[in-house]
Amino acid sequence: MNSQHRVALVIGAKGWRGSGTSFAKIAQGLTARGHLVQVVVENERLARAFAAEGITATTVEMPGTSLAVLRRFRRALSPVPDVVLVDGPRERGWPRSRRSAGGRGWCSATTSSSVACSATW
């Protein structure tokens, strides 16, 4: 059975680096398999880098982890994803505010290429 999932990829980096390249490949692979993928970045420079890879990115100003930032991030997610994959230490703290962040699952990628996921909520 092949089910479609909604996946949000959140990159908090300021510029194109290893996580951007990795997340672009993840986005392309998931999209090729029929999943709905939304890439969320913090600045236009990074959005343009994803566009060069054929991936549309939503730009959301994320200067910290305040409730206002989490609300802004949550409003940008449409539709609400089944899983959120993040790359940075700041974003890894967001699952503590699950209701603000959205999603039913939360994964964080680390620089060592490991992925840690929270339980479905």
Secondary structure, DSSP 4 states (H G I P E B T S, - for coil): -----EEEEEE--SS--HHHHHHHHHHHHHHHTT-EEEEEESSHHHHHHHHHTT--EEE----SS-HHHHHHHHHH-SSPPSEEEE-SHHHHTGGGGHHHH--SEEEEE-TTS-EEEPPP-
